[in-house]
């Protein structure tokens, strides 16, 4: 919370990222035999969302994007839904569906990703997938 009691966009984006990572952890370690727990889906879905969100934000904020949307009062909602929708489309098109990565796209639109945050996020997801792979033979499905 800021001094005025208003939540900043970076705090909201951090909340989306924590929720996305937490949900991915749940899939990897509670439902570890689920199809979405595989490396291809987990890492692929998040990478696609990490690519789509900044592309949408920069496209809409560009000169051509501003001509198209103009003074659109629901711009944030438009960007958010477009980023989530296109992320889902590209995940389906590349066979890397990881539904939880939609939160990654939403976080990317909320405050934009810095290069450092994107690298941290990819390293976190990759690290989770590696631990999942190492422990998979010892885990039991709990759902």
Secondary structure as a PSIPRED ss2 file (coil, helix, strand):
# PSIPRED VFORMAT (PSIPRED V4.0)

   1 X C   1.000  0.000  0.000
   2 X C   1.000  0.000  0.000
   3 X C   1.000  0.000  0.000
   4 X C   1.000  0.000  0.000
   5 X C   1.000  0.000  0.000
   6 X C   1.000  0.000  0.000
   7 X C   1.000  0.000  0.000
   8 X C   1.000  0.000  0.000
   9 X H   0.000  1.000  0.000
  10 X H   0.000  1.000  0.000
  11 X H   0.000  1.000  0.000
  12 X H   0.000  1.000  0.000
  13 X H   0.000  1.000  0.000
  14 X H   0.000  1.000  0.000
  15 X H   0.000  1.000  0.000
  16 X H   0.000  1.000  0.000
  17 X H   0.000  1.000  0.000
  18 X H   0.000  1.000  0.000
  19 X H   0.000  1.000  0.000
  20 X H   0.000  1.000  0.000
  21 X H   0.000  1.000  0.000
  22 X H   0.000  1.000  0.000
  23 X H   0.000  1.000  0.000
  24 X H   0.000  1.000  0.000
  25 X H   0.000  1.000  0.000
  26 X H   0.000  1.000  0.000
  27 X H   0.000  1.000  0.000
  28 X H   0.000  1.000  0.000
  29 X H   0.000  1.000  0.000
  30 X C   1.000  0.000  0.000
  31 X C   1.000  0.000  0.000
  32 X C   1.000  0.000  0.000
  33 X C   1.000  0.000  0.000
  34 X C   1.000  0.000  0.000
  35 X H   0.000  1.000  0.000
  36 X H   0.000  1.000  0.000
  37 X H   0.000  1.000  0.000
  38 X C   1.000  0.000  0.000
  39 X H   0.000  1.000  0.000
  40 X H   0.000  1.000  0.000
  41 X H   0.000  1.000  0.000
  42 X H   0.000  1.000  0.000
  43 X H   0.000  1.000  0.000
  44 X H   0.000  1.000  0.000
  45 X H   0.000  1.000  0.000
  46 X H   0.000  1.000  0.000
  47 X H   0.000  1.000  0.000
  48 X H   0.000  1.000  0.000
  49 X H   0.000  1.000  0.000
  50 X H   0.000  1.000  0.000
  51 X H   0.000  1.000  0.000
  52 X H   0.000  1.000  0.000
  53 X H   0.000  1.000  0.000
  54 X H   0.000  1.000  0.000
  55 X H   0.000  1.000  0.000
  56 X H   0.000  1.000  0.000
  57 X H   0.000  1.000  0.000
  58 X H   0.000  1.000  0.000
  59 X H   0.000  1.000  0.000
  60 X H   0.000  1.000  0.000
  61 X H   0.000  1.000  0.000
  62 X C   1.000  0.000  0.000
  63 X H   0.000  1.000  0.000
  64 X H   0.000  1.000  0.000
  65 X H   0.000  1.000  0.000
  66 X H   0.000  1.000  0.000
  67 X H   0.000  1.000  0.000
  68 X H   0.000  1.000  0.000
  69 X H   0.000  1.000  0.000
  70 X C   1.000  0.000  0.000
  71 X C   1.000  0.000  0.000
  72 X C   1.000  0.000  0.000
  73 X C   1.000  0.000  0.000
  74 X C   1.000  0.000  0.000
  75 X H   0.000  1.000  0.000
  76 X H   0.000  1.000  0.000
  77 X H   0.000  1.000  0.000
  78 X H   0.000  1.000  0.000
  79 X H   0.000  1.000  0.000
  80 X H   0.000  1.000  0.000
  81 X H   0.000  1.000  0.000
  82 X H   0.000  1.000  0.000
  83 X H   0.000  1.000  0.000
  84 X H   0.000  1.000  0.000
  85 X H   0.000  1.000  0.000
  86 X H   0.000  1.000  0.000
  87 X H   0.000  1.000  0.000
  88 X H   0.000  1.000  0.000
  89 X H   0.000  1.000  0.000
  90 X H   0.000  1.000  0.000
  91 X H   0.000  1.000  0.000
  92 X H   0.000  1.000  0.000
  93 X H   0.000  1.000  0.000
  94 X C   1.000  0.000  0.000
  95 X C   1.000  0.000  0.000
  96 X C   1.000  0.000  0.000
  97 X C   1.000  0.000  0.000
  98 X C   1.000  0.000  0.000
  99 X H   0.000  1.000  0.000
 100 X H   0.000  1.000  0.000
 101 X H   0.000  1.000  0.000
 102 X H   0.000  1.000  0.000
 103 X H   0.000  1.000  0.000
 104 X H   0.000  1.000  0.000
 105 X H   0.000  1.000  0.000
 106 X H   0.000  1.000  0.000
 107 X H   0.000  1.000  0.000
 108 X H   0.000  1.000  0.000
 109 X H   0.000  1.000  0.000
 110 X H   0.000  1.000  0.000
 111 X H   0.000  1.000  0.000
 112 X C   1.000  0.000  0.000
 113 X C   1.000  0.000  0.000
 114 X C   1.000  0.000  0.000
 115 X H   0.000  1.000  0.000
 116 X H   0.000  1.000  0.000
 117 X H   0.000  1.000  0.000
 118 X H   0.000  1.000  0.000
 119 X H   0.000  1.000  0.000
 120 X H   0.000  1.000  0.000
 121 X H   0.000  1.000  0.000
 122 X H   0.000  1.000  0.000
 123 X H   0.000  1.000  0.000
 124 X H   0.000  1.000  0.000
 125 X H   0.000  1.000  0.000
 126 X H   0.000  1.000  0.000
 127 X H   0.000  1.000  0.000
 128 X H   0.000  1.000  0.000
 129 X H   0.000  1.000  0.000
 130 X H   0.000  1.000  0.000
 131 X H   0.000  1.000  0.000
 132 X H   0.000  1.000  0.000
 133 X H   0.000  1.000  0.000
 134 X H   0.000  1.000  0.000
 135 X H   0.000  1.000  0.000
 136 X H   0.000  1.000  0.000
 137 X H   0.000  1.000  0.000
 138 X H   0.000  1.000  0.000
 139 X C   1.000  0.000  0.000
 140 X C   1.000  0.000  0.000
 141 X C   1.000  0.000  0.000
 142 X C   1.000  0.000  0.000
 143 X C   1.000  0.000  0.000
